[in-house]
Amino acid sequence: MKRRTLALGASILILAAAGGLRAADSPEKAAETAASAWLATVDSGQYGESWDGAAALFKAAVSRGQWVAALDQVRKPLGKLVSRKLIVAKFMTEVPNANAPKGEYVFLQYETSFANAPGKTETVTPMKDPDGVWRVSGYFIK
């Protein structure tokens, strides 16, 4: 009986470990999930809260007040989000043409349409912060 219990316990452990491997997110997926939540905050006009939830690197580069003012000027006139489709997700350890330290980053680009501005491209760059949490470190609209 003890041997059967051990075998059953080992089988459950193996199944749990295998399930964990399948369920584990790739860096791209984890970063995309973080970016989606952050973008929802921006989409709802909670610009200050989006700064609060951004990466430490982001917060060091721009103050909360500067961020809110910039989004009021750039994002608000675009109007409500109509659609957003992910077109690129690329993991990298260095961000080209940026003064960013080496780390874990995911470059995300979306085809985005807003009520007053269809056909925009949003670039969002989440990074893994030192505490292991993916947070947005960069955001641009073209």
C-alpha positions in Angstrom: 0.0 0.0 0.0 2.8 2.4 0.9 4.6 1.7 -2.5 1.3 2.4 -4.4 0.8 5.7 -2.5 4.3 6.8 -3.3 3.9 5.8 -7.0 0.6 7.7 -7.1 2.2 10.7 -5.4 5.1 10.7 -7.8 2.7 10.5 -10.8 0.7 13.5 -9.5 3.9 15.4 -8.9 5.1 14.6 -12.5 1.7 15.7 -13.9 1.8 18.9 -11.9 5.3 19.7 -13.1 4.3 19.0 -16.7 1.2 21.1 -16.4 3.4 23.9 -14.9 5.7 23.8 -17.9 2.8 24.0 -20.3 1.2 26.8 -18.4 4.4 28.8 -17.9 4.3 32.0 -20.0 7.0 32.8 -22.4 8.6 36.3 -21.9 6.6 37.5 -24.9 3.3 36.3 -23.5 4.1 37.6 -19.9 5.1 41.0 -21.3 2.0 41.1 -23.6 -0.3 40.4 -20.6 1.4 43.2 -18.6 1.2 45.6 -21.6 -2.5 44.8 -22.1 -3.4 45.7 -18.5 -1.3 48.8 -18.7 -2.8 49.9 -22.0 -6.3 49.4 -20.5 -5.4 51.9 -17.8 -4.2 54.4 -20.5 -7.3 53.7 -22.6 -9.5 54.6 -19.7 -7.8 58.0 -19.3 -6.1 57.0 -16.0 -2.8 58.5 -17.1 -1.4 59.0 -13.6 -2.2 55.5 -12.7 -0.4 54.2 -15.8 2.7 56.0 -14.6 2.2 54.4 -11.1 2.2 51.0 -12.8 5.1 51.6 -15.1 8.7 50.2 -14.7 11.2 51.9 -12.4 13.2 52.8 -15.5 10.2 54.6 -17.0 9.5 56.5 -13.7 13.2 57.6 -13.6 12.9 59.1 -17.1 9.7 61.1 -16.7 7.8 62.5 -13.7 4.2 61.6 -13.1 3.2 65.2 -13.9 5.1 65.2 -17.2 3.6 61.9 -18.2 0.0 63.0 -17.5 0.6 66.3 -19.4 2.1 64.4 -22.4 -0.7 62.0 -22.6 -3.3 64.8 -22.3 -1.6 66.5 -25.2 -0.9 63.4 -27.4 -3.3 60.6 -26.5 -6.5 62.3 -25.5 -7.1 64.0 -28.9 -7.0 60.5 -30.6 -10.3 59.6 -29.0 -11.5 56.3 -27.8 -9.8 53.0 -28.8 -11.6 51.3 -31.7 -9.2 48.4 -32.3 -5.8 47.1 -31.4 -4.0 44.2 -33.0 -0.6 42.8 -31.9 1.7 42.6 -35.0 5.2 42.2 -33.4 6.4 40.6 -30.1 10.2 40.3 -29.9 12.2 39.5 -26.8 15.6 41.3 -26.4 18.2 41.9 -23.8 19.2 45.3 -25.1 17.0 48.1 -26.6 18.4 49.5 -29.8 18.9 53.3 -29.9 17.9 53.7 -26.3 19.8 54.6 -23.2 18.5 51.6 -21.3 20.5 49.1 -19.3 20.8 45.4 -20.3 17.9 43.4 -19.1 14.8 41.5 -20.3 12.6 43.5 -22.6 9.9 42.7 -25.1 9.3 45.0 -28.1 5.5 45.0 -28.9 3.9 46.7 -31.8 0.2 47.1 -32.4 -1.9 48.2 -35.3 -4.3 50.5 -33.5 -7.2 52.6 -34.5 -8.7 55.4 -32.4 -12.0 57.2 -33.0 -10.3 60.3 -34.3 -7.1 58.7 -35.7 -7.3 55.3 -37.5 -4.2 53.5 -38.7 -1.8 54.3 -35.9 1.1 52.2 -34.7 1.6 51.8 -30.9 5.0 50.6 -29.6 5.0 49.3 -26.1 8.2 48.0 -24.4 7.6 46.1 -21.2 10.7 45.0 -19.2 11.2 42.7 -16.3 11.8 44.9 -13.3 14.3 43.8 -10.6 11.4 42.3 -8.6 10.7 39.9 -11.5 7.4 41.7 -12.5 6.9 42.7 -16.2 6.1 46.5 -16.4 6.0 49.0 -19.3 9.2 50.9 -19.8 8.4 52.7 -23.0 5.3 53.8 -25.0 5.1 55.5 -28.4 2.4 56.3 -30.9 3.0 57.0 -34.6 
